[in-house]
Amino acid sequence: MADSEKLKGPASYFPSIEKTYGYAVTHWLSLLETMSGKKHMEMVAWLKNDHKIGHGHANALVAYYLSQQS
């Protein structure tokens, strides 16, 4: 993959998230839809507590999700 094609920002975590947790990123983004209106760290805490996702992965998913909402 060329440097210009590499994922950047929160999306750079996506391959690791899919490998680690066994679900496509779209699965996690769909779950975050149910948390719409919550604050960033509330959503991160929910992923960590209810779905046992690590902090960095949860933060990346939430950051990406929120960036797509604007």
PAPA-383963 format. One record per residue: x, y, z of N, C-alpha, C in turn. Coordinates in steps of 0.1 Angstrom, whole numbers, plus 5000, padded with zeros to 4 digits. Example, Ala and Ser with C-alpha at 12.3 -4.5 7.8 and 13.67 -1.06 7.14 Angstrom:
513249435078512349555078513249675078;512849785071513749895071512950005079;
//
This chain:
500949885000500050005000500950125000;500650214991501450344990501150435002;502050525006501850615017500550695015;500250735003499050815001497750735003;497850605003496750515005496550465019;497450495028497350445041496250525049;495550455057494550515065495150605075;494550715078495050815087493950845098;494450905109493550945119492850825126;491650835131490950725138490850605129;490650625116490550505107491750415106;492850465110494050385110493950265120;493050275130492850175139491950065134;491250085123490149995119490649855116;491749835109492149695107492449615120;493049685129493249625142492049595150;491049685149489749675156489049545151;489049535138488349425131489049295135;490349295135491049165138490849135153;490949225162490949205176489549155181;488449225176487149195181486249115172;486649085160485948995151484749055145;484549185145483449245138483949355129;483149385118483549495110483249625117;483949725113483849855119482349905118;481749865107480349915105479449855116;479749745122479049685134479149785145;480349825148480549915160479950055157;480050105145479350235142477850225143;477350115139475850095141475450095156;476250035164476050035178476150175184;477050255179477250385184476050475180;475350435170474050505166473050515178;473050405185472150395197472550485208;473750535207474250625218474250775213;473550795202473550935197473051035207;473751145208473451255218474251245230;475051135232475851125244477251195241;477951225251479251295250480251185246;481351235240482451155235482851045245;483251095257483751005267482650915273;481450945273480350855277480250745267;480450775254480350665244481650575245;482750635248484050555249483850465261;483350515272483150435285482150315282;481150345274480150245271480750135263;481550165253482250065245483149985254;483950045263484849985271484149885281;483149935288482449865298481549755293;480749785283479749695279480249595268;481249635261481749555249483249515251;483849555262485249515265486249555254;486049675248486949735238487949815246;489249805241490249885248490050035245;490650115254490450255254490850315240;491950285235492450345222491450305211;491050185210490150145199488750205201;488250215214486950275216487050425213;488150495216488250635213488350655198;489050575191489150585176487750565170;486950465174485650445169484750565171;484750615184483850725187484350855180;485650885179486050995172485650995157;485850875151485450865137483850875135;483150815144481650825144481250965145;481751035154481351175156481751265145;482951235139483351315127482451295115;481851185114480951155103479551215105;479251265117477951315121477751465117;478951535115478851675113478751705098;
//
